[in-house]
Amino acid sequence: MNYILDIKSGEIIETKYRRIYRFNSGLALVEFINENKKMTYGYIDKKGELKIMKEVRNKF
């Protein structure tokens, strides 16, 4: 499991996201493993809630 630090509260929060990119306009791109064990991308808000799933197409 991965963890993030809430700078305002100093709290360490457990998260399912493997990577969280910078926030822009209130959303951040995230990488995570979905229930089918595949790498998935989406956007979260500043509360950590998944708001948009990003479709990734196989290049092959």
GUKOL-273584 format. One record per atom (N, C-alpha, C, O, CB): residue number from 1; residue in three letters; z, y negated, x negated. Coordinates in nm, 3 decimals. Glycine has a CB too. Layout:
N
+-----+---------+---------+---------+---------+
| num | residuo |      pz |      py |      px |
+-----+---------+---------+---------+---------+
| NUM |     ALA |       Z |       Y |       X |
...
+-----+---------+---------+---------+---------+
# end
This chain:
60
+-----+---------+---------+---------+---------+
| num | residuo |      pz |      py |      px |
+-----+---------+---------+---------+---------+
|   1 |     MET |   0.000 |   0.118 |  -0.084 |
|   1 |     MET |   0.000 |   0.000 |   0.000 |
|   1 |     MET |   0.000 |  -0.124 |  -0.089 |
|   1 |     MET |   0.053 |  -0.121 |  -0.200 |
|   1 |     MET |   0.122 |   0.000 |   0.096 |
|   2 |     ASN |  -0.058 |  -0.230 |  -0.040 |
|   2 |     ASN |  -0.063 |  -0.357 |  -0.111 |
|   2 |     ASN |   0.031 |  -0.457 |  -0.046 |
|   2 |     ASN |   0.067 |  -0.443 |   0.071 |
|   2 |     ASN |  -0.207 |  -0.413 |  -0.115 |
|   3 |     TYR |   0.069 |  -0.556 |  -0.123 |
|   3 |     TYR |   0.163 |  -0.657 |  -0.075 |
|   3 |     TYR |   0.110 |  -0.796 |  -0.105 |
|   3 |     TYR |   0.036 |  -0.816 |  -0.201 |
|   3 |     TYR |   0.302 |  -0.637 |  -0.138 |
|   4 |     ILE |   0.150 |  -0.891 |  -0.021 |
|   4 |     ILE |   0.118 |  -1.032 |  -0.046 |
|   4 |     ILE |   0.248 |  -1.112 |  -0.038 |
|   4 |     ILE |   0.346 |  -1.069 |   0.023 |
|   4 |     ILE |   0.012 |  -1.086 |   0.058 |
|   5 |     LEU |   0.247 |  -1.227 |  -0.099 |
|   5 |     LEU |   0.363 |  -1.315 |  -0.100 |
|   5 |     LEU |   0.337 |  -1.434 |  -0.011 |
|   5 |     LEU |   0.237 |  -1.504 |  -0.027 |
|   5 |     LEU |   0.396 |  -1.361 |  -0.243 |
|   6 |     ASP |   0.427 |  -1.457 |   0.085 |
|   6 |     ASP |   0.422 |  -1.576 |   0.169 |
|   6 |     ASP |   0.490 |  -1.688 |   0.090 |
|   6 |     ASP |   0.611 |  -1.687 |   0.073 |
|   6 |     ASP |   0.493 |  -1.553 |   0.310 |
|   7 |     ILE |   0.411 |  -1.781 |   0.042 |
|   7 |     ILE |   0.463 |  -1.887 |  -0.045 |
|   7 |     ILE |   0.565 |  -1.974 |   0.025 |
|   7 |     ILE |   0.662 |  -2.019 |  -0.037 |
|   7 |     ILE |   0.349 |  -1.973 |  -0.096 |
|   8 |     LYS |   0.547 |  -1.999 |   0.155 |
|   8 |     LYS |   0.640 |  -2.086 |   0.227 |
|   8 |     LYS |   0.778 |  -2.022 |   0.243 |
|   8 |     LYS |   0.879 |  -2.089 |   0.221 |
|   8 |     LYS |   0.584 |  -2.120 |   0.363 |
|   9 |     SER |   0.782 |  -1.895 |   0.280 |
|   9 |     SER |   0.911 |  -1.829 |   0.306 |
|   9 |     SER |   0.964 |  -1.750 |   0.187 |
|   9 |     SER |   1.083 |  -1.718 |   0.181 |
|   9 |     SER |   0.899 |  -1.737 |   0.425 |
|  10 |     GLY |   0.875 |  -1.717 |   0.091 |
|  10 |     GLY |   0.915 |  -1.635 |  -0.022 |
|  10 |     GLY |   0.921 |  -1.486 |   0.013 |
|  10 |     GLY |   0.962 |  -1.404 |  -0.068 |
|  10 |     GLY |   1.049 |  -1.680 |  -0.073 |
|  11 |     GLU |   0.879 |  -1.453 |   0.134 |
|  11 |     GLU |   0.883 |  -1.315 |   0.183 |
|  11 |     GLU |   0.765 |  -1.234 |   0.127 |
|  11 |     GLU |   0.654 |  -1.285 |   0.118 |
|  11 |     GLU |   0.880 |  -1.313 |   0.337 |
|  12 |     ILE |   0.791 |  -1.109 |   0.090 |
|  12 |     ILE |   0.685 |  -1.017 |   0.047 |
|  12 |     ILE |   0.646 |  -0.934 |   0.167 |
|  12 |     ILE |   0.731 |  -0.872 |   0.231 |
|  12 |     ILE |   0.732 |  -0.927 |  -0.073 |
|  13 |     ILE |   0.517 |  -0.933 |   0.198 |
|  13 |     ILE |   0.466 |  -0.869 |   0.319 |
|  13 |     ILE |   0.374 |  -0.753 |   0.283 |
|  13 |     ILE |   0.283 |  -0.768 |   0.201 |
|  13 |     ILE |   0.391 |  -0.971 |   0.407 |
|  14 |     GLU |   0.398 |  -0.638 |   0.343 |
|  14 |     GLU |   0.312 |  -0.521 |   0.322 |
|  14 |     GLU |   0.184 |  -0.541 |   0.403 |
|  14 |     GLU |   0.188 |  -0.588 |   0.517 |
|  14 |     GLU |   0.386 |  -0.388 |   0.365 |
|  15 |     THR |   0.070 |  -0.505 |   0.343 |
|  15 |     THR |  -0.058 |  -0.524 |   0.410 |
|  15 |     THR |  -0.149 |  -0.404 |   0.387 |
|  15 |     THR |  -0.136 |  -0.334 |   0.286 |
|  15 |     THR |  -0.126 |  -0.652 |   0.363 |
|  16 |     LYS |  -0.241 |  -0.381 |   0.480 |
|  16 |     LYS |  -0.336 |  -0.270 |   0.465 |
|  16 |     LYS |  -0.460 |  -0.313 |   0.387 |
|  16 |     LYS |  -0.544 |  -0.229 |   0.355 |
|  16 |     LYS |  -0.377 |  -0.217 |   0.602 |
|  17 |     TYR |  -0.471 |  -0.441 |   0.357 |
|  17 |     TYR |  -0.591 |  -0.493 |   0.292 |
|  17 |     TYR |  -0.589 |  -0.465 |   0.142 |
|  17 |     TYR |  -0.488 |  -0.485 |   0.076 |
|  17 |     TYR |  -0.605 |  -0.642 |   0.318 |
|  18 |     ARG |  -0.702 |  -0.419 |   0.090 |
|  18 |     ARG |  -0.712 |  -0.391 |  -0.054 |
|  18 |     ARG |  -0.735 |  -0.519 |  -0.133 |
|  18 |     ARG |  -0.689 |  -0.532 |  -0.246 |
|  18 |     ARG |  -0.825 |  -0.292 |  -0.082 |
|  19 |     ARG |  -0.806 |  -0.612 |  -0.073 |
|  19 |     ARG |  -0.835 |  -0.739 |  -0.140 |
|  19 |     ARG |  -0.844 |  -0.848 |  -0.035 |
|  19 |     ARG |  -0.903 |  -0.829 |   0.072 |
|  19 |     ARG |  -0.969 |  -0.731 |  -0.224 |
|  20 |     ILE |  -0.784 |  -0.962 |  -0.065 |
|  20 |     ILE |  -0.791 |  -1.079 |   0.023 |
|  20 |     ILE |  -0.849 |  -1.193 |  -0.058 |
|  20 |     ILE |  -0.795 |  -1.228 |  -0.164 |
|  20 |     ILE |  -0.649 |  -1.116 |   0.083 |
|  21 |     TYR |  -0.957 |  -1.250 |  -0.010 |
|  21 |     TYR |  -1.022 |  -1.362 |  -0.079 |
|  21 |     TYR |  -0.963 |  -1.493 |  -0.028 |
|  21 |     TYR |  -0.882 |  -1.494 |   0.064 |
|  21 |     TYR |  -1.175 |  -1.358 |  -0.058 |
|  22 |     ARG |  -1.004 |  -1.602 |  -0.087 |
|  22 |     ARG |  -0.953 |  -1.735 |  -0.050 |
|  22 |     ARG |  -0.981 |  -1.769 |   0.096 |
|  22 |     ARG |  -1.082 |  -1.728 |   0.154 |
|  22 |     ARG |  -1.013 |  -1.841 |  -0.140 |
|  23 |     PHE |  -0.889 |  -1.845 |   0.154 |
|  23 |     PHE |  -0.908 |  -1.894 |   0.290 |
|  23 |     PHE |  -1.005 |  -2.011 |   0.288 |
|  23 |     PHE |  -1.002 |  -2.095 |   0.198 |
|  23 |     PHE |  -0.773 |  -1.936 |   0.355 |
|  24 |     ASN |  -1.090 |  -2.015 |   0.389 |
|  24 |     ASN |  -1.185 |  -2.124 |   0.408 |
|  24 |     ASN |  -1.198 |  -2.145 |   0.558 |
|  24 |     ASN |  -1.232 |  -2.052 |   0.631 |
|  24 |     ASN |  -1.325 |  -2.093 |   0.341 |
|  25 |     SER |  -1.171 |  -2.265 |   0.605 |
|  25 |     SER |  -1.176 |  -2.298 |   0.748 |
|  25 |     SER |  -1.084 |  -2.208 |   0.830 |
|  25 |     SER |  -1.116 |  -2.174 |   0.944 |
|  25 |     SER |  -1.318 |  -2.286 |   0.799 |
|  26 |     GLY |  -0.969 |  -2.170 |   0.773 |
|  26 |     GLY |  -0.870 |  -2.093 |   0.845 |
|  26 |     GLY |  -0.888 |  -1.942 |   0.843 |
|  26 |     GLY |  -0.807 |  -1.869 |   0.900 |
|  26 |     GLY |  -0.868 |  -2.137 |   0.984 |
|  27 |     LEU |  -0.994 |  -1.893 |   0.777 |
|  27 |     LEU |  -1.019 |  -1.749 |   0.769 |
|  27 |     LEU |  -1.038 |  -1.706 |   0.624 |
|  27 |     LEU |  -1.080 |  -1.785 |   0.539 |
|  27 |     LEU |  -1.143 |  -1.711 |   0.852 |
|  28 |     ALA |  -1.005 |  -1.579 |   0.596 |
|  28 |     ALA |  -1.025 |  -1.523 |   0.463 |
|  28 |     ALA |  -1.094 |  -1.388 |   0.476 |
|  28 |     ALA |  -1.063 |  -1.309 |   0.566 |
|  28 |     ALA |  -0.888 |  -1.508 |   0.387 |
|  29 |     LEU |  -1.187 |  -1.363 |   0.386 |
|  29 |     LEU |  -1.255 |  -1.234 |   0.381 |
|  29 |     LEU |  -1.159 |  -1.130 |   0.323 |
|  29 |     LEU |  -1.089 |  -1.158 |   0.226 |
|  29 |     LEU |  -1.385 |  -1.243 |   0.295 |
|  30 |     VAL |  -1.155 |  -1.011 |   0.383 |
|  30 |     VAL |  -1.070 |  -0.903 |   0.335 |
|  30 |     VAL |  -1.149 |  -0.773 |   0.322 |
|  30 |     VAL |  -1.250 |  -0.753 |   0.390 |
|  30 |     VAL |  -0.950 |  -0.882 |   0.430 |
|  31 |     GLU |  -1.103 |  -0.686 |   0.232 |
|  31 |     GLU |  -1.158 |  -0.551 |   0.217 |
|  31 |     GLU |  -1.047 |  -0.453 |   0.254 |
|  31 |     GLU |  -0.931 |  -0.473 |   0.216 |
|  31 |     GLU |  -1.212 |  -0.525 |   0.069 |
|  32 |     PHE |  -1.083 |  -0.348 |   0.327 |
|  32 |     PHE |  -0.985 |  -0.245 |   0.359 |
|  32 |     PHE |  -1.056 |  -0.115 |   0.392 |
|  32 |     PHE |  -1.177 |  -0.113 |   0.418 |
|  32 |     PHE |  -0.895 |  -0.289 |   0.477 |
|  33 |     ILE |  -0.981 |  -0.006 |   0.391 |
|  33 |     ILE |  -1.033 |   0.126 |   0.425 |
|  33 |     ILE |  -1.007 |   0.148 |   0.574 |
|  33 |     ILE |  -0.892 |   0.140 |   0.619 |
|  33 |     ILE |  -0.968 |   0.239 |   0.337 |
|  34 |     ASN |  -1.113 |   0.175 |   0.651 |
|  34 |     ASN |  -1.096 |   0.194 |   0.795 |
|  34 |     ASN |  -1.051 |   0.336 |   0.828 |
|  34 |     ASN |  -1.029 |   0.417 |   0.738 |
|  34 |     ASN |  -1.226 |   0.162 |   0.868 |
|  35 |     GLU |  -1.037 |   0.365 |   0.955 |
|  35 |     GLU |  -0.989 |   0.496 |   0.998 |
|  35 |     GLU |  -1.084 |   0.610 |   0.963 |
|  35 |     GLU |  -1.043 |   0.726 |   0.961 |
|  35 |     GLU |  -0.965 |   0.495 |   1.147 |
|  36 |     ASN |  -1.211 |   0.578 |   0.934 |
|  36 |     ASN |  -1.310 |   0.678 |   0.892 |
|  36 |     ASN |  -1.317 |   0.692 |   0.740 |
|  36 |     ASN |  -1.407 |   0.756 |   0.686 |
|  36 |     ASN |  -1.447 |   0.640 |   0.946 |
|  37 |     LYS |  -1.220 |   0.631 |   0.670 |
|  37 |     LYS |  -1.210 |   0.637 |   0.524 |
|  37 |     LYS |  -1.327 |   0.568 |   0.454 |
|  37 |     LYS |  -1.366 |   0.608 |   0.344 |
|  37 |     LYS |  -1.203 |   0.781 |   0.478 |
|  38 |     LYS |  -1.383 |   0.464 |   0.517 |
|  38 |     LYS |  -1.493 |   0.388 |   0.457 |
|  38 |     LYS |  -1.448 |   0.246 |   0.429 |
|  38 |     LYS |  -1.367 |   0.189 |   0.503 |
|  38 |     LYS |  -1.617 |   0.389 |   0.549 |
|  39 |     MET |  -1.502 |   0.188 |   0.321 |
|  39 |     MET |  -1.470 |   0.050 |   0.288 |
|  39 |     MET |  -1.527 |  -0.041 |   0.397 |
|  39 |     MET |  -1.644 |  -0.030 |   0.435 |
|  39 |     MET |  -1.527 |   0.011 |   0.147 |
|  40 |     THR |  -1.443 |  -0.129 |   0.447 |
|  40 |     THR |  -1.480 |  -0.218 |   0.556 |
|  40 |     THR |  -1.442 |  -0.360 |   0.517 |
|  40 |     THR |  -1.349 |  -0.383 |   0.440 |
|  40 |     THR |  -1.410 |  -0.175 |   0.689 |
|  41 |     TYR |  -1.515 |  -0.455 |   0.572 |
|  41 |     TYR |  -1.489 |  -0.597 |   0.547 |
|  41 |     TYR |  -1.465 |  -0.667 |   0.679 |
|  41 |     TYR |  -1.518 |  -0.627 |   0.782 |
|  41 |     TYR |  -1.605 |  -0.662 |   0.470 |
|  42 |     GLY |  -1.387 |  -0.772 |   0.675 |
|  42 |     GLY |  -1.362 |  -0.851 |   0.793 |
|  42 |     GLY |  -1.299 |  -0.983 |   0.754 |
|  42 |     GLY |  -1.284 |  -1.014 |   0.636 |
|  42 |     GLY |  -1.272 |  -0.775 |   0.892 |
|  43 |     TYR |  -1.262 |  -1.060 |   0.854 |
|  43 |     TYR |  -1.198 |  -1.190 |   0.832 |
|  43 |     TYR |  -1.065 |  -1.192 |   0.904 |
|  43 |     TYR |  -1.054 |  -1.151 |   1.019 |
|  43 |     TYR |  -1.290 |  -1.306 |   0.879 |
|  44 |     ILE |  -0.962 |  -1.243 |   0.835 |
|  44 |     ILE |  -0.830 |  -1.256 |   0.894 |
|  44 |     ILE |  -0.793 |  -1.404 |   0.906 |
|  44 |     ILE |  -0.847 |  -1.489 |   0.835 |
|  44 |     ILE |  -0.724 |  -1.181 |   0.811 |
|  45 |     ASP |  -0.701 |  -1.432 |   0.999 |
|  45 |     ASP |  -0.647 |  -1.567 |   1.009 |
|  45 |     ASP |  -0.525 |  -1.577 |   0.918 |
|  45 |     ASP |  -0.490 |  -1.480 |   0.851 |
|  45 |     ASP |  -0.612 |  -1.604 |   1.156 |
|  46 |     LYS |  -0.460 |  -1.691 |   0.917 |
|  46 |     LYS |  -0.347 |  -1.712 |   0.826 |
|  46 |     LYS |  -0.223 |  -1.633 |   0.866 |
|  46 |     LYS |  -0.127 |  -1.627 |   0.789 |
|  46 |     LYS |  -0.313 |  -1.858 |   0.819 |
|  47 |     LYS |  -0.222 |  -1.573 |   0.985 |
|  47 |     LYS |  -0.113 |  -1.486 |   1.027 |
|  47 |     LYS |  -0.138 |  -1.342 |   0.981 |
|  47 |     LYS |  -0.052 |  -1.256 |   0.997 |
|  47 |     LYS |  -0.095 |  -1.491 |   1.179 |
|  48 |     GLY |  -0.258 |  -1.315 |   0.925 |
|  48 |     GLY |  -0.292 |  -1.182 |   0.878 |
|  48 |     GLY |  -0.358 |  -1.095 |   0.983 |
|  48 |     GLY |  -0.380 |  -0.975 |   0.960 |
|  48 |     GLY |  -0.172 |  -1.114 |   0.829 |
|  49 |     GLU |  -0.390 |  -1.154 |   1.098 |
|  49 |     GLU |  -0.453 |  -1.078 |   1.206 |
|  49 |     GLU |  -0.604 |  -1.072 |   1.186 |
|  49 |     GLU |  -0.668 |  -1.174 |   1.158 |
|  49 |     GLU |  -0.420 |  -1.142 |   1.343 |
|  50 |     LEU |  -0.660 |  -0.954 |   1.199 |
|  50 |     LEU |  -0.804 |  -0.934 |   1.184 |
|  50 |     LEU |  -0.875 |  -0.997 |   1.303 |
|  50 |     LEU |  -0.847 |  -0.963 |   1.418 |
|  50 |     LEU |  -0.839 |  -0.783 |   1.173 |
|  51 |     LYS |  -0.965 |  -1.089 |   1.276 |
|  51 |     LYS |  -1.035 |  -1.163 |   1.381 |
|  51 |     LYS |  -1.181 |  -1.123 |   1.395 |
|  51 |     LYS |  -1.234 |  -1.119 |   1.506 |
|  51 |     LYS |  -1.025 |  -1.311 |   1.355 |
|  52 |     ILE |  -1.247 |  -1.093 |   1.283 |
|  52 |     ILE |  -1.391 |  -1.062 |   1.285 |
|  52 |     ILE |  -1.416 |  -0.945 |   1.192 |
|  52 |     ILE |  -1.370 |  -0.943 |   1.078 |
|  52 |     ILE |  -1.476 |  -1.185 |   1.243 |
|  53 |     MET |  -1.491 |  -0.846 |   1.241 |
|  53 |     MET |  -1.534 |  -0.734 |   1.157 |
|  53 |     MET |  -1.673 |  -0.768 |   1.104 |
|  53 |     MET |  -1.757 |  -0.818 |   1.178 |
|  53 |     MET |  -1.535 |  -0.597 |   1.236 |
|  54 |     LYS |  -1.695 |  -0.740 |   0.978 |
|  54 |     LYS |  -1.823 |  -0.769 |   0.915 |
|  54 |     LYS |  -1.901 |  -0.640 |   0.901 |
|  54 |     LYS |  -1.851 |  -0.542 |   0.845 |
|  54 |     LYS |  -1.803 |  -0.837 |   0.777 |
|  55 |     GLU |  -2.024 |  -0.638 |   0.952 |
|  55 |     GLU |  -2.107 |  -0.519 |   0.943 |
|  55 |     GLU |  -2.167 |  -0.509 |   0.804 |
|  55 |     GLU |  -2.224 |  -0.605 |   0.754 |
|  55 |     GLU |  -2.217 |  -0.521 |   1.049 |
|  56 |     VAL |  -2.155 |  -0.393 |   0.743 |
|  56 |     VAL |  -2.211 |  -0.369 |   0.611 |
|  56 |     VAL |  -2.312 |  -0.257 |   0.625 |
|  56 |     VAL |  -2.280 |  -0.148 |   0.674 |
|  56 |     VAL |  -2.099 |  -0.333 |   0.506 |
|  57 |     ARG |  -2.433 |  -0.282 |   0.583 |
|  57 |     ARG |  -2.538 |  -0.183 |   0.594 |
|  57 |     ARG |  -2.558 |  -0.114 |   0.460 |
|  57 |     ARG |  -2.549 |  -0.176 |   0.354 |
|  57 |     ARG |  -2.668 |  -0.248 |   0.643 |
|  58 |     ASN |  -2.585 |   0.014 |   0.467 |
|  58 |     ASN |  -2.614 |   0.092 |   0.348 |
|  58 |     ASN |  -2.749 |   0.052 |   0.293 |
|  58 |     ASN |  -2.845 |   0.037 |   0.369 |
|  58 |     ASN |  -2.609 |   0.244 |   0.378 |
|  59 |     LYS |  -2.760 |   0.034 |   0.162 |
|  59 |     LYS |  -2.886 |  -0.008 |   0.100 |
|  59 |     LYS |  -2.985 |   0.107 |   0.087 |
|  59 |     LYS |  -3.101 |   0.083 |   0.054 |
|  59 |     LYS |  -2.860 |  -0.068 |  -0.036 |
|  60 |     PHE |  -2.944 |   0.230 |   0.112 |
|  60 |     PHE |  -3.031 |   0.345 |   0.092 |
|  60 |     PHE |  -3.079 |   0.401 |   0.224 |
|  60 |     PHE |  -3.154 |   0.499 |   0.225 |
|  60 |     PHE |  -2.959 |   0.452 |   0.014 |
+-----+---------+---------+---------+---------+
# end
